């Protein structure tokens, strides 16, 4: 799991950068792999931390890591439901395989304060699932999923 999850998240990690957009609302989140249905015989641990920057236009929400948008969704009360575009990438030792995946997520979040019912000590608690939607890699089946738990704290508006 670690290898595939690292590859799936690589575009997000590569765009992390110093300084935050002044219009963004930001959470430092820790992403932990909790279920790997693509490699059930060889699951591996995964954990990574990054800053999720949210931009609101009413209830419509854009989520960025660094300066790259990776998902969009709808904020309703304290709940954010979001998904990414379908992303394709080459795989294998000689990039001979092709996979496409999509991320879907749901989180309960708050911007400081205590107005949302959320686990003590966190301002973001949620889950993300990567689903393989196309694959020519014989080791990765279409429809298999990787599920991640997310926990984070609000770090404020951009700086």
N, C-alpha and C positions, 0 to 999 in steps of 0.2 A: 504494500500500500504506500509506503513512504516514497518510493521512487515515482509512482504515478501521481500521487498527490503533490509532491514537490514539482513535478512537471506541469501539473494543472495550475498550480499557484505561481509558477515562475513569472508569468507576465505581470502579476500583481506585485510581486516582490521586487521586480526589476524597476518598477516605477516609483517606489518609495523614495522620497526625497526630503531634505530639510525645509523647514518653513511651511506654513499652512495658509491656504487661501483665506483672506479676511472674511469672506462670505460663508465659510464652511463651519459646521458644527462637528466636533471631533471626539472620537472614542478610541482609546487604546484597547484593542481586542486581542485575546489569545484564542487561537484556533487549535482545537485538539481533535484528532481523528478518533471516532468512537465506533464506527462500523465500516467494514470493507467487504462488500458482497461481490467484488470483482476478483479478489484474491483470497477466498475463504480458507485455503490451505496454507497460506503464507502471509498472514496479516502482520503488519509492522506498525509500531507506534509513530505518531506524527504530532508535532506541536510547533506552532510558529506564532509570533506576535507582530502586529502591524497596526497602523492608524487607519481607521475608516473615517473618511470625511464625507459628511452628508450635506447636500444642498437641497433646499426646499423651495418649491413653487406651489404654494398651497399644500395639498396633501401629496402631490407628486414629488418623489424623492429620487435624487441621483446619488449614487455611492461611488466614491473615488478612493483609490489608494495612490498616494502621490498625486500626479496630475492626470492620471488615467482613469476614466470612468469604466467600471466593470459591471455594474448592475443598476437597475432602476426599479422603483416600486411605488407602493402607495402606503402612506402613513395614516392610520386610523386610531385615534386615541394614543395609546402607548405602544401599539403594535405596528411594526413595519413588515410588510410582505414584499419580497423582491425577487427578481431573476436576472440572469445575464443573457446576452445574446448567445446563440450557438457559436462555439469557438472550435475551429479545426486546427489540427497540428500534425506534423509528420512525426513518426516514431520509429524505433528500431535502430540497430547499429549503423545502418546505412540509410536511415530515414525512408525505408521501403514501405512502411505502413502508414495508414491515415486513420486518425480518430477524430470524432467530433463529440463535444460534451456541452452540457448546459448546467449552470448552477441555479438552484432555487433556495430561497432562505426565508426565515421568519424570525423576528426578534422582538422582545419586549425591551423598550429602552426609555431612559429618562435623561433629561439635561440637568443633572444636579437636582437638589430638592428631594422630596419624598412622595410626589403625587402619583406615582405608578407603583403597582404591586409587583415588586421584583425582589429577587434574592438579595439578602443583606450583603453589603459590601460591593455590589455591582450596579452598574448603570446600563449594561447591555447583557442580556442573556438570550441566546437563540441557537438556531440550528441551521446548517447549510448542507445541501445534498448536491453532489456532482452526479449527473446521470450521463452515461455514455449513450449517445443517440445514433452514432454511426461508427463502425470499426472494420478495418481490414486486417487488424492485428489478431491472429488466431488465439492469442492469450487473453484478449479483452472482449467480452461479449456485449453486444448491444443490449441496453436496458439495465446493465449492472450499475450499482451505485456505491458511492463513498459518502458517508455521513460524518459531519464535523459538528462539535459543540463549540459555541462561542461564548466567552465571558469577557466583559470589559468594563472600563471606567471612563466616565466623561472627562475629557481634558480641556474643554472649553471651546469657545469660538476662535476662529483662525487668528494667527499672529503674524 
